[in-house]
Amino acid sequence: MRKKIFAVALLIVALMLSEPVMMFLLQRNVAFSLRGQVLLLIAQFFSLGLGALLLLGDRQVRLLGRCYDSKRMLFAFIALNIPFLIFGASEATLFVLADRFDAIRSISRLHNFEAFKTYNESAAIQGENTFWRRQGFHERNGLRFYPPISAPGFYINSDGLRTRELAQEGLGAFEVAVLGGSTVWGSNVTDAHTLPAYLENELKAQTGRNVRTYNLGVEGHSFRHELALLKAIHGKVAFRAAIFFHGGNDFIETAKEIQEQRVGPGNKAPRALRTLNEFETFLLFKGLALRLAEGLGLVSPPSYDDTSALQVIEGKVVAYRARLAEAQTFCKEQKMACFFFLQPLIFTRAGHSGFESAIMRNCQLNYPGAAKAYNMVVDRILEEKSSQVFDLRDGFNSTQEPVFGDIIHVNERGNETLARRMAELVASAVAAVR
């Protein structure tokens, strides 16, 4: 009797793991990644098969013209599923421990608690944040926005942006829009510790003006999105200045695009590799293999002086300069001071300490060309001098403290350091705006 109850329970589990049932139980849409779909399929198949075989008991099963003992089938089924169960358990465990930024593999979250201390100590913020971010963005006119939310240290306004309400009167304040991706938005930090919040304090102190910054950062946004967002909401707030902070989302995948350009559009290897990169188990073994190859002297520094590489890099540069000219024209039309900062990444920093060293090493091993390609694009952009464009790649060279939690995102100390440097560079120009 117990065996049958257990079998029925397994069948119910298999049913509950199906996507339609999960959507019904959670009362919302569920979109699983490839990894999630594979893990669910393994769990469903094992639960369904084991439950069905247990219900058969000691019966003989006729299959394809032959009779089979159900007990032998049960043991064979379990034996055949052992590799898949081991893979599923390994993948689930590694996923819990892994902290990745898109395709860039980082280190265990256990090493990042110090960097994201404020965020991790706030269960309310972490819980709310985890819930609503899993809902995904909603889009309007090609731009991403968030569902409004209010929690201690975390606020999304009625327009779906992580900032104060746009319709509020400035009361004579000097309104500044701060635009960018997740680094401006403030991944893993509270509202008071985001880059725009620190910028407001620094600009007030260095200009003596009543500066009010608006956090218009959105995760995943690039320069194109930033400019479109500024144009879309400019009528709601009379911005006197706009600060763009970007580069990561625009250029971080340059090395990957170069590799795809080299092998050609018909080659399916890059696509297959991207699919395998969805799985933490594959990334673990790939990292071990790369470490072994490095130890044997088989890893050579990347070279980007061939035609394919230079075409990709030049395409990035031309697109950025076109967007920059468009943004400068818009700012001039609106009588708005605009400044553009090319952001630092972990590999543009002169030295690394603590867990940063492990992150940097993993980046060098798994994505050896990312640093060189990023720097080549930024160097080319900066060849055309502009008083509005600033290079912040050395923004952390003045401090020895660890600030990066992954290849691109920084902690509170990192945001504070960057804000001070940015304010120093633009304070005189902001003070001169009338």
WOTATA-V267398 format. One record per helix or strand of 2 or more residues. SS is the DSSP state (H for helix, E for strand). FROM is the first residue (numbers start at 1). TO is the last residue. If there is no record, write none. Layout:
BEGIN
ss;from;to
SS;FROM;TO
SS;FROM;TO
END
This chain:
BEGIN
ss;from;to
H;2;16
H;19;26
H;34;56
E;60;63
E;66;69
H;70;97
E;98;101
E;104;108
H;109;111
H;117;121
H;123;134
E;138;140
E;143;145
E;149;151
E;154;156
E;174;180
H;182;185
H;191;193
H;195;207
E;211;217
H;223;233
E;241;246
H;248;251
H;254;263
H;269;276
H;280;295
H;307;333
E;337;342
H;346;348
H;355;366
H;370;382
E;389;391
H;412;432
END
